Amino acid sequence: MRVCVIGTGYVGLVTGACLAHIGHDVICVDNNEEKVKLMKSGQSPIFEPGLSEIMQSAIHNGKIEFSTDLAAGVAHGEVLFIAVGTPPLPTGESDTRYVEAVARGIGANLNGGYKVIVNKSTVPIGSGDWVRMIVLDGIAERQKTLVPAGGVSVDEQLPDMTAQFDVVSNPEFLREGSAVYDTFNPDRIVLGGNSLRATGVMQELYSPIVERHYAADKSLPSVPVLVTDLSSAEMIKYAANAFLATKISFINEVANICDRVGADVTQVAKGIGLDSRIGNKFLQAGIGWGGSCFPKDVAALIHTADDYGYEAQLLKSAVSVNERQRLIALEKLQQVLKILKGKTVGLLGLTFKPDTDDLRDAPALNLIEQLNRLGAKVKAYDPIVSQTGLRHGLSGVLVETDAERLADGCDALVLVTEWQQFSHLDYAKMAKLMNHPVIIDGRNFLDPETMVRAGFQYVGVGR
């Protein structure tokens, strides 16, 4: 099928590249000329395992193009994905101006032939009907610009576009760091719409994925496809992320109690995770959640509830616990080192999670800010940030090029991001380079006994 993906962030680029990989003809459209030039050369503007490889393969096979021309993309695609950003506003609601601009642009460029317009961006509940309205506005604006020729009315010149497109909500459930894997191995595919024709097109589009042709385990049953109304599909995305964020906040609350009563939260999490009603995922205690999805989606759901006269107290509490949890590492540093002024603290990891270069709302940023405020010198090492030279949003921190340089002269280390590489560092050598070999394991990632043997004073969360 012919596909156009508008927006080439994490969601848009992964979606476009993966659809091209399974055989569809894809045009990815972005208004950033430098970014488009980079992608045309086969380079990904984001770090995501496996993405560059499938991009280059799709380019080689002539299955994907990159362009700044929205009109060409709309003309090409039978399915048009809106995958632009919806960043949070200070109020907590989503900034939908980019979605609006794209929807209006699609309307202005529709030119006959049935199209399915897909909301892939995480948008407020009710946005499906809103996007339809904006597309129709774009069509109307275009009609106004046309001058009747030879006495023929504008309506006679243009086909009736209102009957030639439908809007579908198709929320994404991709995890940064494993987005390509998640695309080919989804738990479910959710399609929200009011048109059987449109949801039928989408099921045809995804059929190679649904039938596990590109899955890691091709023997698994077909991927469940849930077809709902538009609003329910939009709510599913918010509810899923809000639940996972709440689950993390819950285990962090339990960890803080474990610290006080002498229990080990890792054992507690294992014990409750064996209950099939609970499950073992998202029960890793630590210094809280961050990134681009959880904070934004929880805030948006709280804001939606407020708009409709309901106070989402549980969700607000989950946010409050998370904000406090980010300071747990700071409290533990103060317990061990006492005064932090004049001390040097090294951070192992900067990104909000491993296998990504994303620093958005990363707990490391809070730690850096607070350590600076208390007069500490802050150093950091991150496998991606240190190698790529990315420094977006970073200040008040010296980024080192390797873990041993990080440890040299430090009074304590804090493991902030559980990069797999951090399980294989020469901690015995690092301990000897430090003023005080203390490590705060903010993710309960390291083995306490191993760290003690290496010469460290080990401090976990809830352990």
C-alpha positions, 0 to 999 in steps of 0.5 A: 500500500502507499503510505505517507507519514507526516512527522519523523520523530520517534513514532513517525520515523519508526512507523515509516521505516517499519512499514517500508520494511514489510513492503509498503511504499512510504514517503516520510514528510518533515518540514526540517530540511536538514533532518530530511537531508540526513535521512535521505543519506540513510542516517537516523536523527535519533538513536534507536536500536535497529532503526538505521539498518531497516532505514538503509535497507528500505532506501536500498529497496526503493520502499521509502523516501524522505521529503519536505513536500506535504502535497506530494506526500498527501497525493502519494498516500492511501493512508496518511499518518499524522505523527507530529509531536504533542508536547505538554503545555504548562497547564498539563494539556497537550499542545496540538498546534502541530497536529492542527497544522498538519490536518489543515495542510492535508485538507488543503492538498486532498485531491480525489481518491479515498484516504484514511487519515490516521492519528498516530500522535498521542492526542487529547480524547475527542481529537478524531472528530476535531481532526476531521473538522480541521481537514474539512476546514482545510478543504474549504479554505482551498475551495475559496482560493479557486477562481471559477473558470468559464462559468463553472462553479468551484463545487463542479471543479472539485470532487466532494472531499467530505465523502473521500476520507475517514479519520482513524485513531491508531495509538502507538505503544512503542518503548524508546530503546525497543521501538523497532522490536515493539513494532514487529512484536506488538501486544495488540493493535488498537484501531478506533474509527466510525468507518468499517471501510477505514478500519478495514484498510488499516487491518490490511496495512498491518496484516503482515505484522498481525500474522507475525511474518516479521515477529521474533517468534513466528509461531505465536498466535496472530496479534489481537486487533481491537477495533473501537470507537475513536474516543475509546482508542484515544483513551486506551493510550492515556490509560495504559501509560497512566497505569504503568506510571502509577505501578512504578510510583506504587513500587517506589512508595513500597520501597520507601517503606522497605527502607524504614522497616528493613525489607528488600523491595526487590524480593517484595516485587518478585513476590507480588509479581508472581501473582498473575493479577499483578505481573512482574513488569514495571515493578522495578523500584528506583528514582522515578519515571521520566521521558516524553510519554509518561509525564505528558500522558499522565498530565494530559489525562489529569487535565482532561478529567479536570476539564470534565469536572472530575479530580483524578486523585490517584493520578495526581498522587502518582505524579507527586510520589514520582516527583519526591522519588527523584530526590531519593538519591539526593537524600541518600547522598546526604545520609552517607556524605553529610554535607554535599558542598564541595563534594564531587558526585559522578552520575552513571547515565543521563538519559531517562532510560537505557538504549535511547539518547532521550534526555526529556524529563530525565531524573538526571536533570533534577539531580544535576540541578539539586546537586548544583544548588547544594554546592556539589561538583557534578560529573557524568558518563553516559554511553550515548551522550558521551559518545555523540556529544549531545548536550541538549538541556544539560548545564552544570555538569562535566560529561566525561568520556568513560566511566574511569574518568568519571570515578576519578576524584569522586566522593560518590557515584549515583547509578541513574540509568541502567545501561547494560554496559554498567554491569560490566565496568571495572568497579574495583579499579573505579573504587580506587580512583575515588575519594570515597568509594560510595555508590547509590544504585538508583535503579537497584541494577547492580549486585550489592555483594559484587559492589562490596567486594569491589570496595564500594559502600553500596546503597540501594533503593528500598534494600 
